[in-house]
Amino acid sequence: MSIERMCDMKICTIKMVWDDGIWYTKADEEIGLVLESGSFDALVERVKIALPEMLELNLGYTGEVRIIFEAERVVTMKAVG
């Protein structure tokens, strides 16, 4: 996750990864946001609730937040040869 400032608003980019049947967020040491869910939409909703709380608890930030979601899919397969 990366955090930027746009005027007085924080911009947070959340990387969401699909791996082995589950969506999860990449761990971010500054914010401490680590979540998982069985569906992308459910994880988006969890992030929308948890991120502002984590920003307030860990950084003391209570202003507006713009969230950018980046999706990544991990596939493991055997090479044929």
N, C-alpha and C positions, 0 to 999 in steps of 0.2 A: 504494500500500500504506500502511496506517496501522498503527502499533504502539502498544499500550496495555499497562498493567500490571494484572494481576488477582492480588492478593496478591503472591506471589513468582514468578508466571508471566507471561511475555510473551504478549500476544495480537496476532497479526499478521493483518491482512486483506489477502489477495492478490487483486487484480483481474486476471481472466483474460479476454482478449478474443479472439473469433473474427473473423477478417478474411481474406477471400480464400483460404479453404482451410487456414488455419493458426491454432492457438491460441498466444497468447503472453501473458507477464506484462507488466504496465505497469512501466516502469523506476522504481526507487526509489533515490534518491541516497544515503540513509542506509545502506541495506543493500547496494545494488549488485546486486540480484537481477533478472536479465534472462534469461528462458528462453523457448523456443518448442518446439512439438511439433505433430504432425499430428492428435493426438486429445486430448480433454479429460482422460481418465483417465491417459494417459501423462504429461501435463503435471503433473497432481496428484502423481504418483509422483516426478517430477523435483523438484518444489518441496519435497516431504517430505524428500528427501535433501539438497538444496542449501541450504535456508533455515537449518537449524541450523548448518551449516558457515559460511555467510555471517555469521550473528549472532555466532559466535565470532571469526571473522577480523576483522570490521569494528567490532564493538562490545564484544568481550571477554565476551559473554554465553554461559554454558554451562548455564543452567537449562532448565526445561520451557517448551515453546512450544505455544500453541493456535493453530491455523491456521484462519482463516475464508476460504473461497473465494467470490468474487463473480464471476459470469459475465456477460459483455456480448457481444452480437453486433452487428457492424457490417455494414450492407447499403447498398450504393450502387446507385441505380437512376435511370433517366431519367424525368423527369416527362412525362406525356402531356398535350399541350395544343395 
